[in-house]
Amino acid sequence: MIVTPHAPVTARQAGERLGREPATIRKWAQRYKVRTFGRAGREVVYDYADLAVIEWCIWDGHEIPATPEERDELRTARRTASV
């Protein structure tokens, strides 16, 4: 499965991509108020880019920004710094 950075994903899809259990993705979504795009049937659809920033913060030992907008700013700053 190919997932673009801003792709809408379910907890299962994000878990496969990030190497985490779907339950972990759902916990992150609740704890960190992950941006959602609605529902696909019974499943919530999340912003993959938002989840990926949370994963990076956890993996690298950084504090997780409180809002999706702050995580967008962090993602932009990281992208700019790597260019």
C-alpha positions in Angstrom: 0.0 0.0 0.0 1.4 3.4 -0.9 0.5 6.2 1.5 1.3 9.8 0.7 2.3 12.1 3.6 -1.1 13.8 3.8 -3.2 10.7 3.0 -6.3 9.9 5.0 -5.7 6.6 6.8 -7.5 4.3 9.2 -5.9 3.2 12.4 -5.1 -0.2 10.8 -3.4 1.5 7.8 -1.5 3.9 9.9 -0.4 1.1 12.2 0.9 -0.9 9.3 2.8 2.1 8.0 4.3 3.1 11.4 4.9 -0.4 12.8 2.3 0.1 15.6 -0.9 -1.6 16.6 -4.1 0.0 15.6 -5.1 0.3 19.2 -2.0 2.4 19.8 -3.0 4.7 16.9 -6.4 5.1 18.4 -4.9 6.0 21.8 -2.7 8.6 20.2 -5.7 10.0 18.3 -7.5 10.5 21.6 -4.6 11.6 23.7 -3.1 14.0 21.2 -6.3 15.1 19.4 -5.1 13.9 16.0 -6.7 15.6 13.0 -9.5 13.5 11.5 -11.2 13.5 8.1 -14.4 11.8 9.2 -15.4 8.2 8.9 -15.1 5.4 6.4 -17.9 3.1 7.4 -17.2 2.3 11.1 -13.6 3.4 11.0 -12.3 6.9 11.8 -10.1 8.3 9.1 -7.0 10.1 10.4 -4.4 12.5 8.9 -1.3 10.3 8.4 1.0 13.3 8.5 -0.2 14.2 11.9 0.3 10.7 13.2 3.8 10.5 11.6 4.9 13.6 13.5 3.7 12.1 16.8 5.6 8.9 15.9 8.8 10.9 15.2 8.5 12.8 18.5 8.0 9.7 20.5 10.9 7.9 18.7 13.3 10.8 19.0 12.3 11.8 22.6 10.8 15.1 21.8 7.7 16.7 23.5 4.6 16.2 21.3 3.1 19.5 20.2 -0.4 19.9 21.7 -2.3 20.7 18.5 -2.4 19.5 14.9 -1.5 23.0 13.9 1.6 23.0 16.0 2.6 19.6 14.6 2.1 21.1 11.1 4.6 23.8 12.0 7.1 21.2 13.4 6.8 19.1 10.2 7.4 22.2 8.1 10.4 23.2 10.1 11.9 19.7 9.9 11.3 19.6 6.2 12.9 23.0 5.7 15.9 22.0 7.9 16.6 18.9 5.9 16.7 20.6 2.5 
